[in-house]
């Protein structure tokens, strides 16, 4: 039986839509604009101001960021609110529905990292790095592991916690970390994904480690890169 086409109000979605009943394809109608996914990614760890978003997204213009924020707000993925005094600043944050896209980033990341065109040495934002450290931790290597790391990245504090197979990430300080690492996100990525030795990065002045060095060394071994299809 042919479904009756419903009359719909004007849509805030991009003009070049697929007009396909497949929900996955409709998802691309919603978030398929350039920069939409990176904007959502940067909000996955909490609200951000406009300037903070622009600083973390390389090469995006203020005009394009304004457009993407407006579009994502129009479809219900993000919202604006004003922080209470003394900050009293406007921030952007994901809605509950927006946060539901979190697993999409993880599944897409695990799939796309196998692409022969993926460049693990390209720049990382701090949020992008932290999300990847949750996505790419190997289940067999974190099973039974308890490890607490604090990162100082681009002037912000983040934490990564492994607790018997579960990974938790977030902004801010935690009590009694095993170690602290201070570096830019790309340096941490070089250590965990590029097999750069921590000692060499320290010697070059790119990385500082405080606390249990054994914990830092252990951490760097938890993220093996999967084989590319051509290597299988």
Buried (B, 14 or more C-beta within 10 A) or exposed (E): EEEEEEEEEEEEBBEEBEEEEEEEEBEBBBBBBEBBBBBBBBBBBEBBBBEBBBBBBEEBEEEBBEBBBEBBBEBEBBBEEEEEEEEEBEBBBBBEEBEEBBEEBBEEBEEEBBEEEEEBEEEBBBBBBBBBBBBBBEEEBBEEBEBBBBBBBBEBBBBBBBEEEEBEBBEEEBEEBBBBBBBBBBBBBBBBBEEBEBEEBBEEEBBEBEBBBEBBBBBBEBBBBEEEEEEE
